[in-house]
Amino acid sequence: MRLHRLEIEGFGPFLRRQRIDFDAFADDGVFLIGGRTGAGKSSILDAVCFGLYGNVPRYEGGEKRLRSDHCEPADPTEVVVEFSTVSGRYRVTRSPEYQRPAKRGGGLTKQASAVALEELVGGEWIGRAAREVDVAHALDEILQLNLQQFLQVILLAQGRFARFLLADSRERQSLLRRLFGTGRFEDYQARFDDRRRASEQALGAGRATVVARVEQAEKLVTENALHGADPGKTDADSSVAEESAGSLDERLDAVRRAGARADYRHEQRAQERDQAEAGHRAASAALAAAREERQAQAERDRARAALALLDAAADRIAADRRTLDDARAAEALRHVLSSAERAATASTAAAAAVAGAEAGWQEVAADEDRAGEATSADQLRARASDLTRSSGAWQQAATAEAQLPAHESAVTSAQAEAKGAAAERAEREQERAALPAAIEALTTERDDLRRRADRAADLETAVAAAAARLAGAEEVVARTEERAAAERTVADREQEAAAAFAHAADLRRRREAGMAGELAEALIAGEACSVCGSTEHPAPAAHADPVSAEDVAEATAARERSAEQVRLATSVLAAVDAALAAATARADGRTVEAATAELAATGAEKESAIAARTAAADVERRLAERRATAEGLEAEISALSARHAEAGERLALARQTLASARESAAEARGAFATVAARVADAAARIAAAQSLAMALDERDARADAASAALAEQEEALAASPFDDAAAAGAALRSPADQAVLEERIAAHAAERTKERAILFDLELRTLPDEPIDLAPHEAAEAAARAAWTRAVDEASRAGVTAAQLGSLLESAIAEHARGAAAAEEHETLQRLADTVAGRGANTYRMNLETFVLAAELEEIVAAANLRLADMSSGRYQLQHSDARAARGAASGLGIVVFDAFTGQTRPAQSLSGGETFLGSLALALGLAEVVTARAGGIQLDTLFIDEGFGSLDGETLDVAMRTLDELRAGGRTVGVISHVEAMQEQIPAQITVRATPEGPSVIDA
């Protein structure tokens, strides 16, 4: 992956759009991102992370202050990252969620986050995705690195650089798990533990099942007294109670023997049941034969009695037969009789209806109706027709009369509306007249506030300058005190150096003076002197003041250290002098008190100007409201004038309609109080005339029908066996009654035939006249049945007991066999689960995931040592440690440092600041190589480092620079963030981030 271009606007400390062209540094290889502390150097890397992943590592777990604090509500916030991979060149444009001014209604509204991914195809940018989820999926395929991997292999950000080196095993495991995705091994461990627990539960459940089955079987043996005695044993020796105290296998054997005894008992009880069943069958057959004879006696006696009753009912059946014959003859006259009766009833009802209709007509008829003697049906219909024609005209007048209140209400409403429109228009004209003066006053106030607000930018610069002078004055005070302390330190170090020089010179002089005595101490009688060669030593010199070469070397080293301390103290004093001179220049002759007062006064003026800007905006809003009100009043006045004119037109029309309705009603009313009353009177007379005419017609028609029906009835009676209609009517029976009579006659004949046949068969048998006694036979059958029932119960109980014992024994033996196999399988699974989880014999407590990560860590350390050996001149080497952790913690992910100077290993925390930086840089580069290889061999053409260069001395910094120079091999571009001046001198290609006096930062590339 290679970064080409970055654009930042409204993000972090950057307000206006800033652009960085990374391709411009491709020839240099290494470029520096420099600037003062707090200017926003690290925000460049934040923008890269936000553009690619929508996240910023510095804000993990806290408030994501992505939008610049310098932004006004209407200013945009956006980051554009242009990069390329082996799959093509892409551009990501992303903005976070923030508040912006609402387009309507004023106030602020939420601007939703947005992102777009584009690809450069044929020289044109083509959109690939525009939803956050789609862009995230597309970037996963393009980059092949998640955010954690990106921060470890491309962007080495602040706070993450040395974390991996100095972390404990648990923190290092968490980081490696995210990078290498080994969380699945934890799932494997959990699954093995679940299987182990399930197997353990199943094993316990199986054994509990066997014990339960054996206990149930022992309970059955005790309840059914199946203890018995085996050959050669007493009852006490073979009791189940004593056998149950043994092992599970012994208890199973005891139950097996009891089961054999239960089978033998079942066979005996089955034979007894068969014998009792045969006796019961014989007794039942004898009882059935006696009962059949007794039943035949009862049936013979019943048939005799039934035949006697049937003979006694012969006269009643003959009378029923005669009644049925008369009913069938009268049935032929039923229709004629009912027709004549209905016609006479209808004629009587029609005559009564005519009387009622005549009374109704006389009640509503007018004088002219009575004078005309309109009594025939045709005359009545003619009168009704005349009235109908006259009432048509009256109906329209009645409708107009009914609408008079509505017309009067319309006139009143139109008058009120016209009056209201005129009054409201006068009120709006009065409001319009007062607006020009208010608009002029607000315009004057706004112009005055704008003139005051225009000074805000100049005052902002003045405040920044005053703050700089105050900081300079405060620094002058601090640097003055620091310089006095530095002078005292220089004097103390010079005194210490002088004493060290004098001590070293004294020791050297004393050693030279005592050389003869030192040589004399080495002389041995009879051996040659190393100076003169003589074997005799008559007067060797005394060694009164012994000083060794080690003492002189130690004093010389102390003298050199003291001289170095003097040089360091002198350089510190020079640096303090330079800082004091710079602070004095920034203070510009102000004291702290004067600079504080100047800053307060300038700040007050700036706040006043800012307040004036806010007030001017408020006045501008009020002025716009007044102008909008004036425009609205003009529109309302025009609308009210049109409304008044329309109300006048509606009033004239309503008055005309009311006058017309009143005239029409007066003409149609006549002698009645209202037109509606006249229409109602006409309708009543029309209805009465029509009703009387119909009643007269109906009466005549019904009288003719009654005469015809009576003639037909007389003719039918003459041809029937009946004397008159009353006799025929008395003989009539309903179809249901006829069916009952017919059924009764047929049933009597059939019953008599049946009883005679039954009695004939029974009379042929030689049955005794006295009833047969069933008691002896029933007693014998009851006794046989009771014996058989007892035998069946005993046999069933014995069979159930034998079956239950057999089932329990079979189930217990099968479950016992399965438990043995399951125990072996559980033991294997237990050992495997303990091994995966780091338990049991695993003294290192290293689980499967830690074991895999330890192998990855070994590769990372090997890759890191390739660079650390060069950076530390062969002194330091990282080593992967799998030493046992304290207090039973998991082992396998430790890192220690081997020091070639001492030949010992030591913790990474014991390294100095510069050594920690070199070790962290080497480990980070090794981690980057291994993670890159695991991600599919991704080509890394751009790398950023934001950490730790300020802790290096000059020589170590040179080593680090050589390492960075090696990283650019093969076309790689390395960006370094630092404010160290030495790096600014060594790296000519630079990007400078500086804060402007107004507050926002800018980028100079």
Secondary structure as GFF3:
##gff-version 3
##sequence-region A 1 1005
A	DSSP	beta_strand	2	9	.	.	.	ID=ss1
A	DSSP	beta_strand	18	21	.	.	.	ID=ss2
A	DSSP	three_ten_helix	22	25	.	.	.	ID=ss3
A	DSSP	beta_strand	30	35	.	.	.	ID=ss4
A	DSSP	alpha_helix	41	53	.	.	.	ID=ss5
A	DSSP	three_ten_helix	57	59	.	.	.	ID=ss6
A	DSSP	beta_strand	78	85	.	.	.	ID=ss7
A	DSSP	beta_strand	88	95	.	.	.	ID=ss8
A	DSSP	beta_strand	98	101	.	.	.	ID=ss9
A	DSSP	beta_strand	108	111	.	.	.	ID=ss10
A	DSSP	beta_strand	114	121	.	.	.	ID=ss11
A	DSSP	beta_strand	124	129	.	.	.	ID=ss12
A	DSSP	alpha_helix	132	143	.	.	.	ID=ss13
A	DSSP	alpha_helix	147	153	.	.	.	ID=ss14
A	DSSP	beta_strand	155	156	.	.	.	ID=ss15
A	DSSP	alpha_helix	163	166	.	.	.	ID=ss16
A	DSSP	alpha_helix	169	180	.	.	.	ID=ss17
A	DSSP	alpha_helix	183	223	.	.	.	ID=ss18
A	DSSP	alpha_helix	235	238	.	.	.	ID=ss19
A	DSSP	alpha_helix	240	243	.	.	.	ID=ss20
A	DSSP	alpha_helix	248	312	.	.	.	ID=ss21
A	DSSP	alpha_helix	314	331	.	.	.	ID=ss22
A	DSSP	alpha_helix	334	364	.	.	.	ID=ss23
A	DSSP	alpha_helix	367	371	.	.	.	ID=ss24
A	DSSP	alpha_helix	377	402	.	.	.	ID=ss25
A	DSSP	alpha_helix	404	453	.	.	.	ID=ss26
A	DSSP	alpha_helix	456	513	.	.	.	ID=ss27
A	DSSP	alpha_helix	515	521	.	.	.	ID=ss28
A	DSSP	alpha_helix	549	587	.	.	.	ID=ss29
A	DSSP	alpha_helix	592	669	.	.	.	ID=ss30
A	DSSP	alpha_helix	675	718	.	.	.	ID=ss31
A	DSSP	alpha_helix	725	731	.	.	.	ID=ss32
A	DSSP	alpha_helix	735	763	.	.	.	ID=ss33
A	DSSP	alpha_helix	775	837	.	.	.	ID=ss34
A	DSSP	alpha_helix	848	871	.	.	.	ID=ss35
A	DSSP	beta_strand	876	881	.	.	.	ID=ss36
A	DSSP	three_ten_helix	886	888	.	.	.	ID=ss37
A	DSSP	beta_strand	894	899	.	.	.	ID=ss38
A	DSSP	beta_strand	904	907	.	.	.	ID=ss39
A	DSSP	three_ten_helix	908	910	.	.	.	ID=ss40
A	DSSP	alpha_helix	913	934	.	.	.	ID=ss41
A	DSSP	beta_strand	942	945	.	.	.	ID=ss42
A	DSSP	three_ten_helix	949	951	.	.	.	ID=ss43
A	DSSP	alpha_helix	954	967	.	.	.	ID=ss44
A	DSSP	beta_strand	973	977	.	.	.	ID=ss45
A	DSSP	alpha_helix	981	986	.	.	.	ID=ss46
A	DSSP	beta_strand	990	995	.	.	.	ID=ss47
A	DSSP	beta_strand	1001	1004	.	.	.	ID=ss48
###
